[in-house]
Amino acid sequence: MSKLFKPGQNCWRVEHADRSAVLIDGENYFRAVRKSLAQAKQRIMLLGWDFDERVEMHDTDEEPDGPLRIGAYFDWLLEKNRDLDIYVLRWDTGALKSFFRVNGLMTLIRWYFHPRVHFKLDSHHPVGAAHHQKVIVIDEDTAFCSGIDVTNNRWDTRAHEDNHDHRLQPDGHDAGPWHDAAMVVQGKVASALAEYAVQHWRAAGGKKTKRVTAKDDCWPANLDPDFTDCPIAIARTLPEMDDQQGVHEIEALCVDLIAAAQDHIYAESQYFASAKIAAAIAARLSEPDGPEVIIINPESAEGWLESEIMDSTRARLVEALRARDKYDRFRMFHPFNEAGTPIYVHAKILIIDDRYIRIGSSNFNNRSLGFDSECDVAIDASVIADGTVPAQIARVRNDLLAEHLGQEVDVVRESMERTNSLIKTIEALNSPGRELRPYQTADIGAVEAWLSENDILDPRRADDVFAGIM
């Protein structure tokens, strides 16, 4: 049993996985989802912040079976299998835009009258909060937990080219290069995620779900697992409500993971706006023999309002960390493609040494850690007798770095083995083009003046300094 994972404190459950794999970027995710959905016998459950039935699940490696559009693909699966029921639960506020899409509205109306399609808008959250988790469960056998919604602007290849026809949205718009991540699991942990999905469905007012009476193999065809026979923790964020206690397992898990690091903390997050996470990192940076900390962030948050709030918060936290980083072990980077276009980082990953990996829907911000509903999964390699798991965790981290640096994964691995340093590896392999560019604080004078009056990493204040910020 993991000494770090503590059900009821920093996770909900720890369950066994027969197989699990990390899926990097949208093309790999949608390929795996499509193949797993194709094997569903009785029930599909999809929970998401958004759901767009017009999403096209392209594949540049192989010719996919069935329609490309997810809505048409669901219809195709239902026609092929008369025993299949599909449940879709999405955030109610975000769904408003669906009603302005004629094709989407017609599909939803048609599904409303379909006896085996069950579509629900989730309003079971405080005002201003969001149903943000991204979970898909197939027959209680295989489940996906990720940062990727089945919606537009999520599909991209790992090449993150400047232009790609498959990234074009129904309105002809290309949102640009997009980096994301997911984990697919099979076994008892998938059954637990099915229970989690049913709980959310019922809390949102959904009717009783169809029972799954048989668990056939729904693992995506031809997908090699990264991990086998290992325990996986499920961690949640649930907002406090009249009928629900607040749950902050993900925040506790992230803090505990940061505290457990020996050599390296590698993180990818859409935002960096949690003073509590920053305070946990600052504590490690103050140690003479503490870990290196690498954070991969998008150059700027999406949208004007998010950019104004999240980017200014990030600037203050980064400069506060730099002031504590007397051993020069902290770096923040943004990925760029060959053409010099910023790649938007939507992935939510935390990798600690070669011992722990956490992937899910939560960002390093106050919404994800206390206000929205979120779901993450994590692996602790230290409790697994099979010595291949630490090497696989290191391989996933090296593979992510290789993508960002435009290098082969073996080149990154050799550099890490030689230097045991993420910072030295990035500095040695970084070159113009496909690269990681260091974060630069805009208007640093104003940030420093603000910091001189506000000790935002004071542990006594880290809980509430940015309360209410997205």
C-alpha positions in Angstrom: 0.0 0.0 0.0 1.3 3.4 -0.9 2.6 5.5 2.0 1.7 8.7 0.1 -1.8 7.9 -1.0 -4.2 8.3 1.9 -7.9 7.7 1.1 -10.1 10.3 2.8 -7.2 12.8 2.8 -5.4 13.2 -0.5 -7.4 10.7 -2.6 -10.9 9.1 -2.7 -9.9 5.5 -3.5 -6.9 3.4 -4.4 -7.8 0.7 -6.8 -5.9 -1.9 -9.0 -5.3 -1.3 -12.7 -4.7 -4.3 -15.0 -3.4 -1.9 -17.6 -2.9 1.9 -18.0 -1.4 4.2 -20.5 -0.6 7.9 -20.9 -2.1 9.5 -24.1 -0.3 12.6 -25.2 -2.2 15.1 -27.4 -5.6 14.9 -29.0 -5.0 12.6 -31.9 -3.8 9.8 -29.6 -6.6 10.4 -27.2 -9.4 10.4 -29.8 -8.0 7.3 -31.5 -8.0 5.4 -28.2 -11.4 6.7 -27.2 -12.9 5.7 -30.6 -11.4 2.1 -30.3 -12.6 1.7 -26.8 -16.1 3.0 -27.6 -16.3 0.5 -30.5 -16.0 -2.4 -28.0 -18.8 -1.1 -25.6 -21.5 -3.8 -25.0 -23.8 -2.2 -22.5 -23.0 1.3 -21.2 -21.0 4.4 -22.1 -20.7 7.3 -19.6 -19.2 10.6 -20.6 -18.7 13.5 -18.2 -17.2 16.7 -19.5 -16.9 20.4 -19.1 -18.0 20.6 -22.7 -19.4 18.2 -25.3 -19.7 19.0 -29.0 -21.4 16.4 -31.2 -19.7 17.9 -34.3 -16.1 16.9 -33.1 -14.3 14.9 -35.8 -12.0 12.2 -34.5 -9.4 12.3 -37.3 -6.5 9.8 -37.5 -3.4 10.5 -39.6 -2.0 7.0 -39.0 -4.9 4.7 -39.9 -8.3 4.7 -41.5 -10.9 4.8 -38.7 -14.1 2.7 -38.8 -17.4 4.5 -38.7 -18.2 8.2 -39.0 -15.7 10.8 -38.0 -18.1 13.0 -36.0 -18.6 11.9 -32.5 -22.4 12.4 -32.7 -22.7 10.4 -35.8 -20.4 7.8 -34.3 -22.7 7.4 -31.3 -25.6 6.9 -33.6 -23.6 4.3 -35.5 -22.7 2.4 -32.3 -26.3 2.5 -31.2 -27.5 1.1 -34.5 -25.0 -1.7 -34.4 -25.7 -2.6 -30.8 -29.3 -2.6 -29.5 -28.1 -3.3 -26.0 -26.0 -0.2 -25.7 -27.0 2.9 -23.6 -25.1 6.2 -23.7 -25.0 8.8 -20.9 -23.6 12.3 -21.4 -23.3 14.7 -18.5 -22.0 18.2 -19.2 -21.7 21.5 -17.5 -25.0 23.4 -17.8 -23.6 27.0 -18.2 -21.1 26.0 -20.9 -23.9 24.3 -22.8 -25.6 27.6 -23.6 -23.6 28.0 -26.7 -24.8 24.6 -28.0 -28.3 26.1 -28.5 -26.9 28.5 -31.1 -25.5 25.7 -33.2 -28.3 24.5 -35.5 -26.8 21.1 -36.3 -25.9 20.5 -32.7 -29.4 21.6 -31.5 -31.0 19.2 -33.9 -28.8 16.3 -32.7 -29.7 17.1 -29.1 -33.4 17.2 -29.9 -33.2 13.8 -31.8 -31.3 12.3 -28.9 -33.8 13.6 -26.4 -36.4 11.2 -28.0 -33.9 8.3 -28.3 -34.7 5.7 -25.6 -31.0 4.7 -25.2 -29.4 8.2 -25.2 -29.5 10.0 -21.9 -28.3 13.6 -22.0 -28.1 15.8 -18.9 -26.9 19.3 -18.1 -25.2 19.4 -14.7 -26.3 22.3 -12.5 -25.2 20.7 -9.3 -22.6 23.3 -8.4 -22.4 26.7 -6.7 -23.1 29.8 -8.7 -20.0 30.5 -10.9 -18.5 27.0 -10.4 -18.1 24.5 -13.2 -18.4 20.8 -13.8 -14.9 20.5 -15.1 -13.9 16.8 -14.9 -13.3 14.8 -18.1 -14.2 11.2 -17.6 -15.3 8.5 -20.0 -16.2 5.0 -18.8 -16.9 2.0 -21.1 -18.8 -0.9 -19.5 -17.0 -0.4 -16.1 -14.0 -2.1 -17.8 -12.0 0.7 -19.3 -12.0 4.4 -18.4 -10.4 7.7 -19.5 -9.5 10.4 -17.0 -8.0 13.5 -18.6 -7.8 17.2 -19.3 -9.4 16.6 -22.8 -13.0 17.4 -23.5 -14.8 15.9 -26.4 -15.2 19.3 -28.0 -13.7 21.5 -30.6 -10.1 22.9 -30.5 -8.8 19.7 -28.7 -7.6 17.6 -31.6 -3.9 18.0 -32.6 -1.0 15.8 -33.6 2.2 15.7 -31.5 3.9 17.7 -34.3 1.8 20.7 -33.5 2.2 22.1 -37.0 1.4 25.8 -37.6 -1.5 24.7 -39.9 -3.4 21.5 -40.1 -6.6 20.8 -42.0 -7.9 18.4 -39.4 -7.8 21.2 -36.8 -10.3 23.3 -38.7 -13.5 23.8 -36.8 -17.0 23.8 -38.3 -16.8 27.5 -38.8 -13.4 27.2 -40.6 -11.4 28.5 -37.6 -8.2 26.9 -36.5 -7.4 27.5 -32.8 -3.8 26.7 -33.4 -1.4 24.2 -31.9 -2.8 22.5 -28.7 -1.0 20.3 -26.2 -3.0 18.0 -23.9 -2.8 14.7 -22.0 -4.9 11.8 -20.7 -4.7 8.5 -18.9 -6.6 5.4 -19.9 -7.1 2.6 -17.3 -8.5 -0.9 -17.1 -9.6 -3.0 -14.2 -11.0 -2.2 -10.7 -10.0 1.4 -11.0 -12.2 1.7 -14.1 -15.1 0.3 -12.0 -14.4 2.9 -9.4 -14.5 5.7 -12.0 -17.8 4.2 -13.2 -19.1 4.6 -9.7 -17.8 8.2 -9.6 -19.6 8.9 -12.9 -22.8 7.4 -11.7 -22.6 9.5 -8.5 -22.3 12.7 -10.5 -25.1 11.6 -12.9 -27.4 11.0 -10.0 -26.4 14.2 -8.1 -27.2 16.2 -11.3 -30.7 14.8 -11.2 -30.2 12.0 -13.7 -32.4 8.9 -13.6 -31.1 5.5 -12.5 -28.5 4.3 -14.9 -28.5 0.9 -16.7 -26.6 -1.8 -14.8 -23.5 -3.3 -16.4 -23.9 -7.1 -16.0 -20.8 -8.2 -17.9 -17.4 -6.6 -18.3 -15.9 -7.5 -21.6 -12.4 -6.3 -22.7 -12.8 -2.7 -23.8 -9.1 -1.7 -23.8 -8.3 0.2 -27.0 -7.2 -2.1 -29.7 -3.4 -2.1 -30.5 -2.6 0.3 -27.7 0.4 -0.9 -25.7 0.1 -0.1 -21.9 2.7 1.9 -20.1 1.9 0.3 -16.8 0.5 -3.1 -15.8 -0.8 -4.5 -12.5 -0.4 -1.4 -10.4 -2.6 0.5 -7.9 -4.0 3.9 -9.0 -5.3 6.6 -6.8 -8.4 8.6 -7.7 -8.5 12.2 -6.3 -11.3 14.7 -6.5 -12.3 18.3 -6.0 -15.9 18.9 -5.0 -17.3 22.3 -4.0 -19.0 22.7 -0.7 -22.8 22.8 -1.1 -25.9 22.5 1.2 -26.1 18.8 0.3 -22.4 18.1 -0.2 -19.2 18.5 1.8 -16.3 20.2 0.1 -13.6 17.8 -1.0 -10.0 19.0 -1.6 -8.2 15.8 -2.3 -6.4 17.0 -5.4 -4.9 20.0 -3.6 -3.7 17.8 -0.7 -2.3 15.3 -3.2 -0.4 17.9 -5.1 1.1 19.4 -1.9 2.1 15.9 -0.7 3.6 15.0 -4.1 5.7 18.2 -4.1 6.9 17.4 -0.5 7.9 13.9 -1.6 10.1 15.0 -4.5 13.8 14.1 -4.2 15.3 15.2 -7.5 12.8 16.6 -10.0 9.3 18.1 -10.1 8.0 18.3 -13.6 4.6 19.9 -14.2 2.4 20.9 -17.1 -0.6 23.1 -16.3 -2.9 25.5 -18.2 -2.6 27.9 -15.3 -0.2 28.7 -12.4 -2.3 30.7 -10.0 -2.5 28.7 -6.7 -0.6 30.4 -3.9 -0.8 27.1 -1.9 0.9 25.1 -4.7 3.5 27.9 -5.0 4.1 27.9 -1.3 4.7 24.2 -1.3 7.2 24.7 -4.2 8.9 27.6 -2.3 9.5 25.4 0.7 11.4 22.9 -1.5 13.4 25.6 -3.2 14.6 26.8 0.1 16.3 23.5 0.8 20.0 23.2 -0.1 19.4 19.7 -1.6 15.8 20.1 -2.7 14.5 19.2 -6.2 14.6 21.0 -9.5 11.2 22.4 -10.5 10.1 22.7 -14.1 6.7 24.1 -15.0 5.4 24.1 -18.6 2.7 26.7 -19.1 1.1 28.3 -22.1 2.5 31.7 -23.1 -0.8 33.3 -22.1 -4.2 32.2 -20.9 -7.1 32.0 -23.3 -9.4 34.9 -23.6 -9.1 38.5 -22.5 -10.5 38.1 -19.0 -8.6 35.0 -18.2 -5.4 36.5 -19.5 -5.9 39.6 -17.4 -6.5 37.7 -14.2 -4.5 34.5 -14.6 -1.4 36.0 -16.2 -1.1 38.7 -13.6 -1.5 36.2 -10.8 1.1 34.0 -12.5 3.6 36.9 -12.7 3.3 37.6 -9.0 3.7 33.9 -8.0 6.7 33.3 -10.3 8.5 36.4 -9.1 7.8 35.4 -5.5 9.3 32.0 -6.2 12.3 33.4 -7.9 12.9 35.5 -4.8 13.0 32.3 -2.8 15.1 30.3 -5.4 18.5 31.0 -4.0 19.9 27.7 -5.4 18.7 28.4 -8.9 16.5 25.3 -9.3 13.2 26.8 -10.6 12.2 27.3 -14.3 9.0 28.0 -16.1 8.8 27.5 -19.9 6.4 27.9 -22.8 6.5 25.5 -25.8 6.8 26.8 -29.4 6.5 25.0 -32.7 9.0 25.1 -35.7 7.3 28.2 -37.1 7.7 30.1 -33.8 4.0 29.8 -32.9 3.2 29.3 -29.2 1.7 25.9 -28.4 -1.3 26.2 -26.0 -0.7 24.0 -23.0 -3.9 22.5 -21.7 -2.4 19.3 -20.2 -2.6 18.8 -16.4 0.4 16.6 -15.4 2.6 16.3 -12.4 5.6 13.9 -12.4 7.7 13.5 -9.3 11.1 11.9 -9.9 10.5 8.5 -11.5 8.1 7.6 -8.7 4.8 9.4 -9.1 2.7 10.6 -12.0 -0.6 12.4 -11.8 -2.9 13.3 -14.7 -6.4 14.6 -14.9 -8.6 17.6 -15.2 -7.2 19.9 -12.5 -5.0 23.0 -13.0 -2.8 24.8 -10.5 -5.5 27.4 -9.7 -8.0 28.0 -7.0 -11.0 26.9 -9.1 -9.6 23.5 -9.7 -8.4 23.0 -6.2 -11.5 24.0 -4.3 -14.4 25.4 -6.4 -15.0 23.3 -9.5 -15.6 19.5 -9.7 -12.4 17.7 -10.8 -11.0 14.2 -11.1 -7.4 13.1 -11.4 -5.6 9.7 -11.3 -2.1 9.0 -9.9 0.4 6.2 -9.8 2.9 5.5 -7.0 5.8 3.4 -8.4 7.4 2.8 -5.0 4.7 0.2 -4.1 5.1 -1.8 -7.3 7.5 -4.7 -7.2 7.9 -4.6 -11.0 11.0 -2.4 -11.5 9.8 -1.3 -15.0 7.3 1.2 -13.6 9.8 3.9 -12.5 11.5 3.6 -15.9 8.1 4.0 -17.6 7.3 7.1 -15.6 10.7 8.5 -16.5 10.0 7.6 -20.1 6.7 9.5 -20.1 8.5 12.6 -18.7 11.3 12.3 -21.2 8.8 11.8 -24.1 7.0 15.0 -23.1 10.3 16.9 -23.0 11.3 15.4 -26.3 8.1 16.7 -27.9 8.7 20.2 -26.5 12.3 20.2 -27.6 11.9 18.6 -31.0 14.2 15.8 -30.0 14.1 12.0 -30.0 13.2 10.5 -26.6 16.4 8.5 -26.4 18.4 11.8 -26.7 16.5 13.2 -23.7 16.9 10.0 -21.8 20.7 9.9 -22.4 21.0 13.5 -21.2 19.0 12.8 -18.1 21.1 9.8 -17.3 24.3 11.8 -17.8 23.3 14.9 -15.9 20.4 13.9 -13.6 19.1 17.4 -14.3 16.0 18.6 -16.1 17.4 22.1 -16.3 20.8 21.0 -17.8 19.0 18.7 -20.2 16.7 21.5 -21.4 19.5 24.0 -21.7 21.7 21.5 -23.7 18.9 20.4 -26.1 17.0 23.6 -26.6 17.5 25.3 -29.9 15.6 27.8 -32.1 12.5 26.4 -33.7 10.7 23.7 -31.8 11.8 24.9 -28.4 11.0 25.8 -24.8 11.2 29.5 -24.2 11.8 30.8 -20.6 8.9 32.7 -19.0 9.5 36.5 -18.9 7.6 38.6 -16.4 5.9 41.6 -18.1 6.1 44.9 -16.2 8.4 43.4 -13.6 8.7 46.7 -11.7 5.0 46.8 -10.9 5.1 43.1 -9.9 8.0 43.7 -7.5 6.3 46.7 -6.0 3.2 44.6 -5.3 5.2 41.8 -3.9 7.0 44.1 -1.5 3.6 44.8 0.2 2.1 41.3 -0.1 3.9 38.1 1.1 1.7 35.8 -1.0 3.8 32.7 -0.1 3.3 33.2 3.6 1.7 29.8 4.6 -0.7 31.6 6.9 -2.2 33.4 3.9 -1.7 30.9 1.0 -5.2 29.6 1.4 -7.0 32.9 0.8 -4.8 35.3 -1.0 -6.4 34.6 -4.4 -9.7 33.1 -3.3 -12.3 33.5 -6.0 -9.7 33.9 -8.8 -10.3 31.4 -11.7 
